[in-house]
Amino acid sequence: MKKYKKPLFITLIALDFAITVFLFVISIIMLVKMGTHKNNPQAAAAASGPMIAFLIKHPTVFLCACVIPLFVLLAANIIGLVIFVRKTSKKQPAKLDDLSEEQKEALRQELLKDLQNNK
């Protein structure tokens, strides 16, 4: 399963990108067509292709087929990004080998002070 994980993620990301771009382009075309014919949706439908004309005549279908999935994909992408960032940026404890001599000495002094204050 591990060898299929990376190609699966790449395929899902490409599919997500393609669907998002498609829905975004359809939404922009709808905005442009409706913007030029604000008061006359029939003229906007006549000046468009068959798919855009159908979506102009049936705004509920446009809402359910394009707008809501676009927001769902946006939310899923944001959640995925947050999970990815949390997973990759886990704070690692400092190792003694990583510290310089000055830092080690300062840490020793701090520990000695803490031990003396606790007694």
N, CA and C atoms as a LAMMPS dump frame, in Angstrom:
ITEM: TIMESTEP
0
ITEM: NUMBER OF ATOMS
357
ITEM: BOX BOUNDS ff ff ff
-5.0000000000000000e+02 5.0000000000000000e+02
-5.0000000000000000e+02 5.0000000000000000e+02
-5.0000000000000000e+02 5.0000000000000000e+02
ITEM: ATOMS id mol type element x y z
1 1 1 N 0.826 -1.203 0
2 1 2 C 0 0 0
3 1 3 C 0.859 1.25 0
4 2 1 N 2.05 1.136 0.613
5 2 2 C 2.897 2.311 0.733
6 2 3 C 3.386 2.811 -0.617
7 3 1 N 3.64 1.878 -1.546
8 3 2 C 4.15 2.298 -2.843
9 3 3 C 3.068 2.99 -3.68
10 4 1 N 1.795 2.779 -3.358
11 4 2 C 0.703 3.419 -4.076
12 4 3 C 0.272 4.739 -3.435
13 5 1 N 0.82 5.052 -2.276
14 5 2 C 0.371 6.228 -1.528
15 5 3 C 0.74 7.532 -2.236
16 6 1 N 1.979 7.653 -2.688
17 6 2 C 2.426 8.89 -3.331
18 6 3 C 1.708 9.134 -4.662
19 7 1 N 1.62 8.147 -5.568
20 7 2 C 0.866 8.385 -6.805
21 7 3 C -0.61 8.697 -6.558
22 8 1 N -1.178 8.078 -5.513
23 8 2 C -2.574 8.345 -5.177
24 8 3 C -2.751 9.797 -4.746
25 9 1 N -1.841 10.287 -3.883
26 9 2 C -1.915 11.686 -3.455
27 9 3 C -1.726 12.637 -4.624
28 10 1 N -0.793 12.339 -5.508
29 10 2 C -0.559 13.209 -6.675
30 10 3 C -1.79 13.223 -7.568
31 11 1 N -2.407 12.068 -7.77
32 11 2 C -3.62 11.995 -8.592
33 11 3 C -4.763 12.769 -7.951
34 12 1 N -4.928 12.619 -6.638
35 12 2 C -6.001 13.342 -5.947
36 12 3 C -5.779 14.857 -5.985
37 13 1 N -4.544 15.289 -5.841
38 13 2 C -4.252 16.718 -5.905
39 13 3 C -4.522 17.255 -7.31
40 14 1 N -4.119 16.508 -8.34
41 14 2 C -4.374 16.937 -9.719
42 14 3 C -5.874 16.98 -10.008
43 15 1 N -6.608 15.983 -9.526
44 15 2 C -8.059 15.957 -9.715
45 15 3 C -8.724 17.119 -8.986
46 16 1 N -8.298 17.375 -7.776
47 16 2 C -8.818 18.5 -6.998
48 16 3 C -8.552 19.819 -7.721
49 17 1 N -7.35 19.971 -8.233
50 17 2 C -7.001 21.199 -8.952
51 17 3 C -7.848 21.356 -10.212
52 18 1 N -8.016 20.281 -10.973
53 18 2 C -8.802 20.35 -12.21
54 18 3 C -10.265 20.696 -11.93
55 19 1 N -10.842 20.064 -10.91
56 19 2 C -12.249 20.345 -10.575
57 19 3 C -12.398 21.78 -10.091
58 20 1 N -11.469 22.231 -9.257
59 20 2 C -11.538 23.6 -8.74
60 20 3 C -11.436 24.619 -9.873
61 21 1 N -10.501 24.412 -10.783
62 21 2 C -10.352 25.341 -11.912
63 21 3 C -11.599 25.326 -12.786
64 22 1 N -12.144 24.143 -13.064
65 22 2 C -13.352 24.044 -13.885
66 22 3 C -14.517 24.799 -13.242
67 23 1 N -14.759 24.566 -11.963
68 23 2 C -15.873 25.242 -11.284
69 23 3 C -15.644 26.745 -11.193
70 24 1 N -14.401 27.131 -10.977
71 24 2 C -14.079 28.553 -10.893
72 24 3 C -14.289 29.244 -12.243
73 25 1 N -13.887 28.597 -13.322
74 25 2 C -14.071 29.169 -14.665
75 25 3 C -15.555 29.284 -14.996
76 26 1 N -16.327 28.254 -14.69
77 26 2 C -17.775 28.31 -14.934
78 26 3 C -18.4 29.456 -14.145
79 27 1 N -17.981 29.618 -12.899
80 27 2 C -18.531 30.704 -12.071
81 27 3 C -18.166 32.071 -12.642
82 28 1 N -16.951 32.231 -13.117
83 28 2 C -16.542 33.518 -13.704
84 28 3 C -17.317 33.797 -14.982
85 29 1 N -17.491 32.773 -15.811
86 29 2 C -18.279 32.958 -17.045
87 29 3 C -19.706 33.367 -16.699
88 30 1 N -20.28 32.727 -15.688
89 30 2 C -21.642 33.086 -15.268
90 30 3 C -21.698 34.544 -14.783
91 31 1 N -20.72 34.952 -14.008
92 31 2 C -20.695 36.34 -13.524
93 31 3 C -20.573 37.338 -14.67
94 32 1 N -19.732 37.018 -15.63
95 32 2 C -19.545 37.927 -16.765
96 32 3 C -20.819 38.011 -17.602
97 33 1 N -21.42 36.872 -17.9
98 33 2 C -22.638 36.864 -18.719
99 33 3 C -23.794 37.559 -18.005
100 34 1 N -23.929 37.319 -16.718
101 34 2 C -25.023 37.962 -15.984
102 34 3 C -24.73 39.446 -15.752
103 35 1 N -23.468 39.817 -15.718
104 35 2 C -23.115 41.22 -15.524
105 35 3 C -23.419 42.064 -16.741
106 36 1 N -23.241 41.491 -17.922
107 36 2 C -23.511 42.255 -19.141
108 36 3 C -25.003 42.365 -19.426
109 37 1 N -25.79 41.411 -18.94
110 37 2 C -27.246 41.418 -19.148
111 37 3 C -27.932 41.351 -17.791
112 38 1 N -27.787 42.403 -17.001
113 38 2 C -28.286 42.391 -15.62
114 38 3 C -29.791 42.198 -15.532
115 39 1 N -30.537 42.901 -16.36
116 39 2 C -31.995 42.901 -16.234
117 39 3 C -32.68 41.88 -17.137
118 40 1 N -31.935 41.212 -17.979
119 40 2 C -32.554 40.31 -18.949
120 40 3 C -31.813 38.967 -18.981
121 41 1 N -32.216 38.013 -18.135
122 41 2 C -31.531 36.712 -18.135
123 41 3 C -31.719 35.927 -19.434
124 42 1 N -32.826 36.172 -20.154
125 42 2 C -33.034 35.475 -21.418
126 42 3 C -32.005 35.912 -22.452
127 43 1 N -31.652 37.198 -22.452
128 43 2 C -30.621 37.677 -23.379
129 43 3 C -29.262 37.105 -23.009
130 44 1 N -28.996 36.978 -21.714
131 44 2 C -27.734 36.381 -21.273
132 44 3 C -27.67 34.914 -21.684
133 45 1 N -28.805 34.207 -21.573
134 45 2 C -28.835 32.801 -21.966
135 45 3 C -28.683 32.647 -23.472
136 46 1 N -29.255 33.568 -24.229
137 46 2 C -29.157 33.497 -25.688
138 46 3 C -27.741 33.796 -26.168
139 47 1 N -27.014 34.611 -25.425
140 47 2 C -25.663 34.992 -25.827
141 47 3 C -24.611 33.99 -25.343
142 48 1 N -25.041 32.889 -24.748
143 48 2 C -24.112 31.918 -24.172
144 48 3 C -24.245 30.571 -24.86
145 49 1 N -23.354 29.673 -24.468
146 49 2 C -23.447 28.299 -24.946
147 49 3 C -24.56 27.57 -24.225
148 50 1 N -24.815 26.325 -24.599
149 50 2 C -25.951 25.597 -24.006
150 50 3 C -25.8 25.329 -22.505
151 51 1 N -24.607 25.039 -22.05
152 51 2 C -24.429 24.753 -20.626
153 51 3 C -24.629 26.009 -19.782
154 52 1 N -24.015 27.099 -20.201
155 52 2 C -24.155 28.36 -19.469
156 52 3 C -25.599 28.844 -19.54
157 53 1 N -26.245 28.673 -20.692
158 53 2 C -27.65 29.066 -20.82
159 53 3 C -28.526 28.273 -19.852
160 54 1 N -28.261 26.972 -19.729
161 54 2 C -29.025 26.145 -18.791
162 54 3 C -28.805 26.625 -17.362
163 55 1 N -27.557 26.927 -17.01
164 55 2 C -27.26 27.374 -15.652
165 55 3 C -27.855 28.752 -15.364
166 56 1 N -27.935 29.611 -16.377
167 56 2 C -28.555 30.925 -16.192
168 56 3 C -30.061 30.767 -15.961
169 57 1 N -30.685 29.862 -16.688
170 57 2 C -32.128 29.652 -16.544
171 57 3 C -32.485 28.909 -15.257
172 58 1 N -31.544 28.147 -14.717
173 58 2 C -31.783 27.348 -13.506
174 58 3 C -30.713 27.692 -12.461
175 59 1 N -30.887 28.789 -11.741
176 59 2 C -29.847 29.197 -10.783
177 59 3 C -29.674 28.235 -9.607
178 60 1 N -30.714 27.468 -9.271
179 60 2 C -30.582 26.491 -8.183
180 60 3 C -29.606 25.382 -8.58
181 61 1 N -29.675 24.959 -9.824
182 61 2 C -28.741 23.947 -10.32
183 61 3 C -27.319 24.501 -10.277
184 62 1 N -27.158 25.77 -10.668
185 62 2 C -25.843 26.4 -10.624
186 62 3 C -25.319 26.445 -9.194
187 63 1 N -26.191 26.787 -8.25
188 63 2 C -25.783 26.839 -6.846
189 63 3 C -25.343 25.464 -6.355
190 64 1 N -26.146 24.447 -6.643
191 64 2 C -25.845 23.098 -6.145
192 64 3 C -24.708 22.426 -6.905
193 65 1 N -24.544 22.726 -8.18
194 65 2 C -23.542 22.039 -8.994
195 65 3 C -22.196 22.751 -9.028
196 66 1 N -22.175 24.051 -8.805
197 66 2 C -20.915 24.787 -8.936
198 66 3 C -20.494 25.531 -7.678
199 67 1 N -21.38 26.291 -7.101
200 67 2 C -20.991 27.176 -6.001
201 67 3 C -20.723 26.398 -4.715
202 68 1 N -21.658 25.544 -4.318
203 68 2 C -21.478 24.786 -3.071
204 68 3 C -20.271 23.84 -3.159
205 69 1 N -20.096 23.078 -4.257
206 69 2 C -18.886 22.242 -4.344
207 69 3 C -17.592 23.053 -4.314
208 70 1 N -17.613 24.259 -4.871
209 70 2 C -16.417 25.105 -4.831
210 70 3 C -16.075 25.481 -3.391
211 71 1 N -17.076 25.834 -2.596
212 71 2 C -16.827 26.156 -1.188
213 71 3 C -16.418 24.916 -0.391
214 72 1 N -16.995 23.767 -0.71
215 72 2 C -16.621 22.528 -0.021
216 72 3 C -15.172 22.167 -0.328
217 73 1 N -14.771 22.287 -1.598
218 73 2 C -13.378 22.02 -1.962
219 73 3 C -12.43 23.005 -1.291
220 74 1 N -12.831 24.258 -1.211
221 74 2 C -11.999 25.256 -0.538
222 74 3 C -11.826 24.896 0.936
223 75 1 N -12.908 24.522 1.602
224 75 2 C -12.819 24.136 3.02
225 75 3 C -11.969 22.886 3.192
226 76 1 N -12.134 21.903 2.312
227 76 2 C -11.332 20.675 2.401
228 76 3 C -9.851 20.967 2.183
229 77 1 N -9.541 21.854 1.249
230 77 2 C -8.144 22.215 0.999
231 77 3 C -7.538 22.947 2.191
232 78 1 N -8.299 23.818 2.825
233 78 2 C -7.788 24.547 3.992
234 78 3 C -7.557 23.57 5.151
235 79 1 N -8.497 22.664 5.379
236 79 2 C -8.337 21.672 6.445
237 79 3 C -7.131 20.775 6.16
238 80 1 N -6.982 20.349 4.917
239 80 2 C -5.831 19.535 4.54
240 80 3 C -4.512 20.263 4.736
241 81 1 N -4.493 21.547 4.414
242 81 2 C -3.278 22.344 4.611
243 81 3 C -2.932 22.466 6.085
244 82 1 N -3.934 22.7 6.925
245 82 2 C -3.693 22.818 8.367
246 82 3 C -3.159 21.5 8.922
247 83 1 N -3.744 20.379 8.513
248 83 2 C -3.277 19.071 8.983
249 83 3 C -1.849 18.821 8.508
250 84 1 N -1.551 19.153 7.259
251 84 2 C -0.205 18.958 6.722
252 84 3 C 0.822 19.797 7.47
253 85 1 N 0.48 21.053 7.75
254 85 2 C 1.41 21.928 8.466
255 85 3 C 1.632 21.43 9.884
256 86 1 N 0.58 21.01 10.55
257 86 2 C 0.735 20.481 11.919
258 86 3 C 1.589 19.217 11.938
259 87 1 N 1.409 18.381 10.933
260 87 2 C 2.141 17.124 10.886
261 87 3 C 3.631 17.356 10.602
262 88 1 N 3.932 18.304 9.733
263 88 2 C 5.325 18.508 9.339
264 88 3 C 6.1 19.415 10.266
265 89 1 N 5.427 20.186 11.083
266 89 2 C 6.15 21.142 11.918
267 89 3 C 6.082 20.793 13.4
268 90 1 N 6.113 19.501 13.711
269 90 2 C 6.126 19.106 15.117
270 90 3 C 7.459 19.514 15.717
271 91 1 N 7.385 20.107 16.881
272 91 2 C 8.577 20.617 17.527
273 91 3 C 9.389 19.462 18.109
274 92 1 N 10.636 19.398 17.716
275 92 2 C 11.544 18.385 18.215
276 92 3 C 12.295 18.93 19.423
277 93 1 N 12.458 18.134 20.456
278 93 2 C 13.224 18.626 21.606
279 93 3 C 14.686 18.832 21.228
280 94 1 N 15.293 19.833 21.834
281 94 2 C 16.692 20.133 21.546
282 94 3 C 17.575 19.034 22.119
283 95 1 N 18.542 18.615 21.338
284 95 2 C 19.483 17.599 21.791
285 95 3 C 20.717 18.3 22.345
286 96 1 N 21.362 17.652 23.261
287 96 2 C 22.537 18.232 23.897
288 96 3 C 23.667 18.434 22.897
289 97 1 N 23.725 17.596 21.875
290 97 2 C 24.781 17.726 20.87
291 97 3 C 24.583 18.97 20.001
292 98 1 N 23.351 19.433 19.876
293 98 2 C 23.051 20.588 19.03
294 98 3 C 23.421 21.911 19.69
295 99 1 N 23.627 21.918 21.005
296 99 2 C 23.891 23.157 21.73
297 99 3 C 25.369 23.518 21.678
298 100 1 N 25.635 24.815 21.654
299 100 2 C 27.026 25.274 21.715
300 100 3 C 27.511 25.205 23.16
301 101 1 N 28.81 25.403 23.357
302 101 2 C 29.382 25.331 24.708
303 101 3 C 28.798 26.409 25.622
304 102 1 N 28.564 27.616 25.093
305 102 2 C 27.989 28.686 25.907
306 102 3 C 26.569 28.336 26.341
307 103 1 N 25.813 27.764 25.435
308 103 2 C 24.44 27.385 25.766
309 103 3 C 24.411 26.261 26.795
310 104 1 N 25.36 25.313 26.666
311 104 2 C 25.432 24.236 27.648
312 104 3 C 25.782 24.782 29.032
313 105 1 N 26.71 25.724 29.064
314 105 2 C 27.11 26.301 30.349
315 105 3 C 25.96 27.099 30.972
316 106 1 N 25.229 27.856 30.152
317 106 2 C 24.085 28.613 30.655
318 106 3 C 23.007 27.662 31.178
319 107 1 N 22.81 26.561 30.51
320 107 2 C 21.827 25.569 30.944
321 107 3 C 22.256 24.925 32.266
322 108 1 N 23.544 24.622 32.401
323 108 2 C 24.048 24.069 33.673
324 108 3 C 23.81 25.036 34.826
325 109 1 N 24.13 26.316 34.594
326 109 2 C 23.95 27.32 35.637
327 109 3 C 22.474 27.435 36.026
328 110 1 N 21.61 27.41 35.03
329 110 2 C 20.17 27.505 35.288
330 110 3 C 19.68 26.301 36.1
331 111 1 N 20.147 25.109 35.727
332 111 2 C 19.755 23.91 36.464
333 111 3 C 20.274 23.938 37.896
334 112 1 N 21.505 24.41 38.092
335 112 2 C 22.064 24.511 39.446
336 112 3 C 21.265 25.486 40.297
337 113 1 N 20.868 26.617 39.716
338 113 2 C 20.047 27.592 40.441
339 113 3 C 18.707 26.981 40.826
340 114 1 N 18.103 26.259 39.907
341 114 2 C 16.818 25.621 40.202
342 114 3 C 16.953 24.583 41.302
343 115 1 N 18.036 23.803 41.287
344 115 2 C 18.245 22.803 42.317
345 115 3 C 18.488 23.451 43.688
346 116 1 N 19.226 24.556 43.702
347 116 2 C 19.507 25.239 44.962
348 116 3 C 18.25 25.899 45.524
349 117 1 N 17.393 26.419 44.655
350 117 2 C 16.162 27.072 45.112
351 117 3 C 15.146 26.042 45.644
352 118 1 N 15.185 24.832 45.116
353 118 2 C 14.242 23.795 45.568
354 118 3 C 14.621 23.211 46.909
355 119 1 N 15.881 23.303 47.311
356 119 2 C 16.316 22.718 48.599
357 119 3 C 15.946 23.546 49.756
